[in-house]
Amino acid sequence: MWGVLVVLIVSLGIYILETKPLWRKQLRKEAWTYSILLFIGVAINVTQILRIKLPNPLDAMIFIYKPISDAVFGFLQ
């Protein structure tokens, strides 16, 4: 639990340090993009600390493209 708290505090500090200049320079899209990517990174880090098993994106790609690959190779042979 302490690890999650440390990650959240550090990420909040990073968020404040990095996005404040972006908001001052009126770079709103960049600030939102940075915020979303930082949130995704923090979420993945917290799941790793809590040992929550995340699905592998490669498994979804294999599930989608395997039938297509089999059809193409069957057609070529």
N, C-alpha and C positions, 0 to 999 in steps of 0.2 A: 504494500500500500504506500509505503514511503517513496518507492520508486516512481509511482504514478504522480504523487504530489510534486516531486522534484521535476519531473518532465513537464508538468503543467506550469510550474513557476518559471522554469527556464524558457519555455515556449512563449509565455506571456511577456517576459522581458525581451525576447527576440522580436516578438510582434510589435511591441511599443517602439523599440529602437529602429526597426526597419520600415514600419509603415508611417510613422510620423512625418518624415521628410517627403514621402510620396503624397500624403494628403496636403502638405503645405505647398507642394509644386503643382497641385491640381491634377495629379496623375491617378485618377480614381480607378480606372480599369486595371492598372498595374497593381494598385493596392488591393483590390478585390481578388485579383488572380493570385497574388502572393498570399493573401489570407486563406483562400481556399486550399492552396497547395500546402501551406503550413498546417492547416487543420487536418488534412488527409495524412500528412506525415506524423502528426501527434497521435491521431487515432490508431494508426498502424503500430506506432511505438508503444502505446498503452496496451494494445492487444498482445503484443509480444511480452510485455512485462507481466501481464496477468495470465500468460500462457494459454490464451484463447486461440484455438486452431482456425486459421483463415483458409478459405478455399484457394487453391492455386489457379490463377487465371489461365495457365497453360492447359489445364484439364478442360476448361470450357472451349478453348480454341481447338483442341483435339476432337472434342465431341462434335463441334460444328463442321470441321473440315475433313474429318476422316471419311465420311460417306462420299464426299465430293472427290477426294483423292482416290478412293477405291473405284469409283465410277470412271475416272479419267484413266487410271492404270488398266482397268478392265477393257476400256475402249481401245487403248493403244496396243494391247496384246492380242 
